Amino acid sequence: MAKPKQTASVTDTIIAWIDRGDLLPGGQIDEKHLMDICGVSRTPVREALIQLEADGLMVRHPRKGIRVFEPTVEEFLSILELHANLEAHATELAALRISPTQKTELTQAVAACRDFASADQAGNHTEYYALNMQFHEVIALASANPFLIDLIKLNARKLMAYYRLRYRTTCAIETSVREHVTIAEYILNHDAKAARQAMADHFNYDRETVMHMIASVR
């Protein structure tokens, strides 16, 4: 059995690659490369992959080895349905629990998104995605429920590559910013029910949009 810190190091490395977009859905895991990068033996690498497989982030194929989870359209829609509900619940809780400091952080996150859109940087979708993630992170943390936060992070990683590329679509950034403004206003006014619905609507992608998002990373 590997030392927990070694396994955690491998896990953190893989998750960082997914978060940065260096490892895309369907991407194959090179165990030898991970061993070299993390300076560990094969055992912690395999233990980390087993854990990520259990979390649904990795899939083991008989002849293709371990690859990053790549959802079908139906799987994407099912995960999206769950994720929308998790985010909506976090938003409802945030409207009830947000602290004065978090109110400031949320206001700043919205302003950063708005300033980006106003600066006409639509082509730089990767930078906007980072701002979008910051907005959602502030809301999740304001929910003050660590277990809910962990679930949101896990489910987001299954669809992260698709969310990132979505902002290449015409007007997607502008639409996102408008929705962020609305969601934030409801939270800051402690309107929990309206905040929840606004966040649920924020994730209401139609089937055609999902198909385009999936195709964009292949």
N, C-alpha and C positions, 0 to 999 in steps of 0.2 A: 504494500500500500504506500502511496506517495504521501509526502508531507503536505498538510492542508495548505500551507502558504504557496507551495509550488503549484498545486492544482489551481488555486485561486489566481495565481499569476497568469497561467495559461488561459483561464476563463476570461479574465479581465482583458487580455490581449485580443482575444477573438471578438469580444463584445465591442471593444474600441474600434476594431476594423469594421464591424457592422455599422456602428454609429457614424463613422466617418465616410462610409460608402466605399471603403477599400475592398470590402468583401460583400458581393452582391448575391441576391437569391440565385440558387443553382450553382454557386461557386464551390469548387472542391477544396477540401481541407488537406493541406500538405503536412502530415504529421512530422516529417523530418525537418521541415522549415520551422515549425513551431518549436521543436526541440532546440534548434540552433538559436532562434530568436530569444526564447525564454531561458536558455541555459539549463534545461532539465532533461531527464531521461524520458523514455517512451511512456512510462507508467502514469505520471501526472497529466500528460497530454491526453491519454486515453480516458482517464478519470474525468477530466474536464469535458471531453466530448460526450461521454456518457451522460453527464449532468445536463449539458446543453441539448442533447437529444431528448432527454426526459422533459425539458422545458418547452420542447417543440421548435427550438431554433435550428436544430440540425436534423437531417434525415439520413439514415444509413441505407445505401443501395447495395445489392449483392455484388454487382460487378463494377460499380462506379465509386465505391468508397463512401465517405461521409461528405455530404454537401449541405450548404445552407438551405434552409427551408424555402421552397419556391411554390407559393400557393396557386391552385387553379382559380378560375373566376369564382366558382362556388365557394371554395375555401376562403378566398379573399373576402367575399361578401359576409360570410359567417363570422370571420374574425372582426371585420369592420363593425358588424352589428354589436358584438360584445364590447369592442373598444369604445364605440360611441356611447354605450351605456355607462361604461366605467368613467369616461371623461365627463359625461353629463352629471353623474353622481358626485364626482369630485367638485364640479363647478357649483352644484347645489350646496354642498358642505362648505365650500369656500365662501359663498355668499353669507353663510351663517357664522363662520369662524374666522374670517380673515382679520389679521392683526393690523394695527396702524402702519407698521413697517412694511408689511406685505402689500398694503394698499398703495404705498409709494412705489414699491417694486413693480406692481401690476401697471400702474400709471406710466412708469418709465418704459416698461416692455411694450406697451401699446404705442407710446410715442416713438419708440425706435422703429417699429413696424411702419408707422405712418410716415416718418421722415424718410425711410428707405423708399417707399412708393412715390413720395413727392419728388425725390431726387432723380426719378426716371432711370432707375437701375434694373429695369425688368429683366435684362439679359443675365444678371448675376443671381440666378435662382438659388444657388448654393448658399450665398450669404443670407438671403431672406429666410431660407429654411432654418438656419441657425437662430435667427430672431424669432421665428415661429415656435421653435422648440423652447426657447426661453420663456415665451408667453405662456405656453402650456405647463411648463415646469413650475412657474410661480403659482398658477392656479392649483396644481396638484399638491404642492407643499402647503398651500393655504387650507386644504381640506383637513389637514392635521390627522390623517389616517395613514400610518406608514405601510400597512398591508395593502391598502388601495393603491398607494403610490407605486409599490413594487409590481402590482398586477398591471398597472398602466404602462410602466416601463417595459415589462416583458412583452405585452401584446403589441406595443408600438414598434418594437424591434422586428417583429414578424412582417410589418408592412412599411418599415422606415424607408427603404430604398424607393418605394413607389411614391410615398408622400413627398420625398425630396424632389423627384423628377416632375411631379405634378405642377410645380410652379414654373415650368417652362411653357405651360399652356397660356395662350393669350388671355389677359385679364384675370388670371388666377390669383396673382399677388394682390391686385386691387380689391378683388372680392374678399380675399382672406382678411385684409386689413379692415374692411368695413365690418365684417363679422366679428373681428377681435374687438373693435370699438364697442359694438353692441353688447357683447358678452361682458366686457369689463364694466360697462355702465350698470348693468344689472347687478353684478357682484358688488360694486362699490355702493350701490343703493340698497344692498341686502335684500334684493328681490330674488329669493332662492328658486322659486318655481319658474320664473321667466328666464333666469340664468341657466337653469338646467335645460330648458327647451331650446334656447339659443345655441347652446353647445351641441346638443343632439342634432340640430339643423346644420351646424357647421361640418358635421361628418356625414351628411346625407348625400352621398355620391350615387348617381344612377349607374346602371349596369354598363352602359356604353363608356362612361368615364373610367370605370374600373378596368374595362377591357383595354382601353388606351394606356392606362397606367401600367398594367402588366406587360403589355407589348413594348413599352418604352425602355425596359431594362433588359430585354432579350437581345 
